[in-house]
Structure formats: structure tokens, C-alpha cells
Amino acid sequence: MNAQTVFDTLHTKVTSTYMYLNIAVPKGKIVVQSSKVCGASVARFASPNRSVKPQIQEDRNGNLTVLVGVARKTPPDELRAKSVAPASIGGNIQFKRQFSNLANLSSPSPKDFTTEFRPDPTLPTELHVNVGAGGSKLDLSGLNLYKASINSAFSDIWISYSRPNLCAMKKMDVHAAKAKIRIENIEYARAEFISIQNDMGETEIILNNHAQPGTTIYLSSGAGNCKLFIHENHPTKIVIRKGFFAKVEVDGDFEILDKSAFVNAAFYQPNAKYTTIICNIDFGKIFIQETAN
């Protein structure tokens, strides 16, 4: 079976004011990173299976839908509808329809399929990622995301930031059925609310001191350990809601407000906003560690 690699550059229309970006990959590795080019997005697909055809669909307003492994093409009327309604609806439905065909994609490993998408950093974007198995590496540094939704069945999720999001994000949702979730420098998302749900797997969150605090993070874990790394200078309150079989381990200068809440010393800074982390865990252990780097 001969491998194929497809490159495509999409130039942002002058009339474009936002982008709905849907990436649905039942099997394979996903990479998302800024194109670092004003006015252009770049896509790359690599697959050993020529029957898996990537689809980049662009409506007349410049909004994009990226789908991999979808058997049918989206009719023009559906594309027009995506310009006025969240494209995630159609994208998620199509993803669920063909998720059952995972076993039909003949490849030694899901990671032999690679989907890379590098969005235009200047265009306000609503990002939706759906992945089945393989791996997800999402470097969201310097993008213009006003909303993000990342869903995984068995693919590990790695979200990292080295620069802040260009706009204030309304909400970020991250959900994995059975996988590892790691989010580095989560404060750079500049999100009002972040929901992280891991039904079964390890979860790791790194909260540094690079941006103004104030985010509310809701972390839900069914079975698996959770590690929270909190910078000593980032005002933080952590609320624990645990089941009978869950445990909590704290390392650092944290004060216990009551039986279920911890705050660090920075929490008491005058007139300081603080980040709230609400942890809900059924089985496993929550490790809370203070950092100074």
C-alpha cells in the first residue's frame, strides 16, 4: 500500500470575519499549531491508505470544515448553513457515523495517519476536534480562539501554550473516554471557563504564572489519578469533591479553608483575582504540588 501526503494552503478571504474549524479523525494523529502567517491556513495529511480522503470544505464566507475519512461530501446547502450555525453539529454527527468504521482502516498503527492543520492566527476561530485513536498534539499558542472543544475516545490529548490566546476565550471543553490528558500553561488560554472530563485515565494540569488569573476550571475524573502543578505566585483556590475511594495529597504552602478547599499564599494578595479549580474525582488520587519555576 503506497503512502500519500497531501498539502494545501487556504488563503483567508477578505470578507471572512470568523472560522468554524472542525477536525474529525476516527483514526490517526492530530497536530494543530498556528500557521504564523497572517491571512493563510495550512493543512497537511499523510496516510498509507489511499481510500482515506481528507476533505477541506470552505463556504462562501471563508469558514472551514476539515474532515478525514468521511465517505460523503457535504452538500452545498449544508455548507451554507454552516455560515450561520455552529459547524460542530454537522461535524460531530458525521464523526459518530464513521467512528464505527475504525476497524476497516487497514494500517499497522493509528499513528500512520497524520492530520496537521495550522490555522490563520488573525482570524477569530471556533475549534472542534474529534479523534478516535492515535494521538493529539495541540499547540494553541498565539491563536485567536474564542471557543474550543476537544473530544477523544482513546487518543491521548496534549494541549500546550507558550504564548497567550489573542482574545478572551468564552469556554474550552476537553473530554476523553479512556486516555491521558495533559494541559501545559493553561492560564494562557485566557478562558472564562474550562471543563476537563476524563472518564478513565491520567490527567495532568500545569498552571503557571504567565497571565492574569480568574479562570474557573472544572475537572472531573471517573477513574485515574489527577496531578495539579500550581505556581506559587498564581492566586489559586482548589475545591475538592471526592468519592469514598479517592485520596488527596498536597505538597506546598497551601492553607486549608475547610475540609474540601485549599488556597495558596498568593490567594491573599490585595485586590487579586484568583483561579478556581473544582476537582471531582470518584476513584484515584489527586496530587497538588506547588511549583516555583
Beta strands, then each sheet from edge to edge (+ up, - down):
strand 1: 4-11
strand 2: 19-33
strand 3: 40-47
strand 4: 54-58
strand 5: 64-68
strand 6: 114-118
strand 7: 125-139
strand 8: 145-152
strand 9: 157-160
strand 10: 169-176
strand 11: 181-184
strand 12: 191-200
strand 13: 203-207
strand 14: 216-223
strand 15: 226-231
strand 16: 236-251
strand 17: 254-258
strand 18: 261-264
strand 19: 275-291
sheet 1: 1+ 3- 6+ 2+ 5+ 4-
sheet 2: 1+ 3- 6+ 2+ 7+ 8+ 10+ 12+ 14+ 19+ 15+ 13+ 11+ 9+
sheet 3: 1+ 3- 6+ 2+ 7+ 8+ 10+ 12+ 14+ 19+ 16+ 18- 17+
end
